[in-house]
Amino acid sequence: MKIYLDTNIILDWFKRMMQKERNDREFVIPKVIEFLISMKEFELTLSNLTKIEIIRYLISEWNCDIKFAEKHGMTLCSHSTLLT
């Protein structure tokens, strides 16, 4: 079953990732993401719009560049499946 992840679901993942990168905090997978990735029958997908929203968040809130976003899986040129 395909599950669409919108920005509200995955934004916390990226916030925690950036806190780990910049503030050396422990990375803890958000519980909703942990549940979704534990369900092997789910295919987790992102739209290009969601990717753009995440890239905008990384750039505006964390002063990242596009290369950083691409390093962490936020590319717009491929179909994406989160956390595979």
C-alpha positions as CSV (number, residue, x, y, z in Angstrom):
1,M,0.0,0.0,0.0
2,K,1.3,3.4,-0.9
3,I,1.3,6.0,1.9
4,Y,1.8,9.6,0.9
5,L,3.9,11.6,3.4
6,D,3.0,15.2,3.5
7,T,5.2,17.9,5.0
8,N,3.3,17.8,8.4
9,I,4.3,14.2,8.8
10,I,8.0,14.4,7.9
11,L,9.0,17.9,8.9
12,D,9.8,16.7,12.5
13,W,12.3,14.1,10.9
14,F,14.2,17.0,9.3
15,K,14.1,19.2,12.3
16,R,15.6,16.5,14.4
17,M,18.2,15.7,11.7
18,M,19.3,19.3,11.7
19,Q,19.4,19.5,15.5
20,K,21.7,16.5,15.4
21,E,23.9,18.0,12.6
22,R,24.2,21.5,14.0
23,N,23.7,21.1,17.8
24,D,25.1,17.6,18.3
25,R,21.8,16.4,19.7
26,E,20.8,12.7,19.7
27,F,18.7,11.8,16.7
28,V,15.5,10.0,17.7
29,I,13.2,8.9,14.9
30,P,9.7,10.5,15.4
31,K,7.2,7.9,16.5
32,V,4.9,8.3,13.5
33,I,7.8,7.7,11.1
34,E,9.1,4.8,13.2
35,F,5.6,3.2,13.0
36,L,5.3,3.8,9.2
37,I,8.8,2.4,8.4
38,S,8.1,-0.7,10.6
39,M,5.1,-1.6,8.4
40,K,6.8,-3.5,5.5
41,E,3.7,-3.5,3.4
42,F,3.7,0.4,3.2
43,E,5.5,2.1,0.4
44,L,6.2,5.6,1.7
45,T,6.2,8.3,-1.0
46,L,6.8,12.0,-1.3
47,S,5.5,14.5,-3.8
48,N,7.7,17.0,-5.5
49,L,5.7,19.7,-3.7
50,T,6.6,18.1,-0.3
51,K,10.3,17.9,-1.3
52,I,10.2,21.6,-2.3
53,E,8.7,22.5,1.1
54,I,11.4,20.5,2.9
55,I,14.1,22.1,0.9
56,R,12.7,25.5,1.6
57,Y,12.6,24.7,5.3
58,L,16.2,23.5,5.3
59,I,17.4,26.6,3.4
60,S,15.3,29.2,5.3
61,E,15.3,27.8,8.8
62,W,18.8,26.1,8.9
63,N,20.7,28.1,6.3
64,C,21.5,25.0,4.3
65,D,22.4,24.9,0.6
66,I,20.8,22.7,-2.1
67,K,23.8,20.3,-2.0
68,F,23.1,19.6,1.7
69,A,19.4,18.9,0.9
70,E,20.4,16.6,-1.9
71,K,22.9,14.8,0.4
72,H,19.9,14.0,2.7
73,G,17.7,12.7,0.0
74,M,15.8,15.8,-1.1
75,T,16.3,15.7,-4.8
76,L,13.7,16.8,-7.3
77,C,14.9,14.8,-10.3
78,S,14.0,11.4,-9.1
79,H,11.0,9.5,-7.7
80,S,11.6,9.3,-4.0
81,T,10.9,6.7,-1.4
82,L,11.7,7.8,2.1
83,L,14.1,5.8,4.3
84,T,14.7,2.9,2.0
